[in-house]
Amino acid sequence: MKCLCVCNGGHVRSVTLARLLNKRGYECLVAGVDKDYSPETLLMLFNWADKIFFQKDSYSKLLERINSKGLASEFFGTGYESKADFRYDVGPDDWKKPQEDSLMMLMRDMIREFPPEMINDQFNSRFANSQSLSGESMGEVVYANDHG
């Protein structure tokens, strides 16, 4: 499975997740939704990936960026929305460096609980029937740590 791990800058949360998934045999690339990545590059990566693991704050930033640049027609309808997956969202980036022990432990536990090959329907069903990893729920956003 080809996985794209996406956070704001493409340097911390996405790098940590990609490293952990690579160790489990998944082919992974990372990206950030901030201005360092052009819309064309993001579209190419979205098309390449079988699954796109977004951090929820990054997905919100992506939508803002797409709308502010008038690029909605280029992104929506390309099928990437069906690839979007938020199961490894850890909340805002309070770590500032990739592969910090606490971030790695948190993501490792999430991967063990909800492996990438679990399809979204199975994930959503299991997730709805279990408690969040931290018990903190913010509407549809469930953070797996207490950062935020």
N, C-alpha and C positions, 0 to 999 in steps of 0.2 A: 504494500500500500504506500502511495506517495502522499506524504503529509506536509502541509505548509503550516508553520507555527507563526502566528502574527501577534505582535504587541505594538506599542506606540513607536519605539525607535528601532526595534529589531535587534536589540543588544542584550537584554537581560532575561525577561520571562520567556520569550520565544527561543532564545539560545539554550536556556536550561531545559525547556521541554523537548526541543529537538535532540539534544544530547541524550536525554533519558530514553526517548523513543528510538533513536539510532541504536542504542545498546540492546534494544529488544527486536532489532531486525527491520525496522521501518526506515524507508528512504525519506529523509526530511530536509527541507530548506526553511530558512527563516526570512521574515520580512517585517518591516515597520510601516505604519500608515502615516507617519510624519513626512515632512517634505523631502526627506532624503531619497524616497522611492517615488519615481514618476508613476502617473496613472497607467501608462503603457506597460511598465514593468510589473506593476501589481496585477493588471489584467492577464499578462503572460503567465505569471506565477499561479494565479487563481485557476486558469485553464489547465495548467500542468497538474495540479494537485487533485488527488482523489478525495481528500478531506482537508478542510481549512480550520485549524484550531485557533479561534480568536480569543483574546482577552476581551471582555465585554466593553471596557472603556475604549479599547482600540477600535472596536466595531462602530461605536458611536462616533469616534473621531473620523473614521473612514466615511461614514454617511454624511457627516458635516462637510468634509472635504469634497466629496463627489457632488453634493448639492451646490456648494458655493462656487464650484468651477463649471457648473452646468454639464456635468458628465454622466448624469443619471442614465441616459439612454445607452451609453457605452457599457455601463456596468450591469444594469438590471436587464434581465432577459437573457443573460449569457449562461445562466445555470449555476453560477457560483453560490447563489443563495442556498441551494439544496446541499451544497458541500459544507456550509458554515456549521461549526460545532463549537459549543461553549463549555464543554464538560471540564476543561482544565483551567477555567478562569480562577485566578487567585486574588483578584481585586487589584487595587492600584499598586504601582511599582514602588514599594518601600525598600527594596533590596539594593538597588543601584549598581550591583555587580552580578554578573552571571555566575551560576553554580555556587551560590552561597548555601551553606549547609541547611539552613532552615527552609529555604525555597526548594532545594532538591528533595528534602524529606517530604515536604508538603506535596509536591508534584508526583513523587514516586508513589505515595499513598493513593493519590487520585488515579493514577494510571493503573495501579493494582485493582482498585475498586471498579473503575469504569474503563476497561481496555479499549483502544482505538477501534478494534474490529467489531465492537458492540455497535449495532446500528442505532440510529437516533431514536427509533420507536422503543427499542429495548432499554436504551439509556434513560429516556424520559420516563418510562414506566417504573424502572427500578429506582430512579432518583426521586420520583414523586412518592414512592412507597417507603423510602428510607429517610432518615433525618439527614440534614445537610451535614457536611463534615465538621462545621463549626456550630451549627444550630442557628446561625445568623441569616435571616432572610430579609431581603429588601425588595419587596414586590416580586418581580420575576428574577431579579438578580440574587443569587445565592453565593456568597463569598465563602471560600474555604479557609479563610484565616480571619484575624481580627484587624486587618489593615484597612481601614476605611469605614 
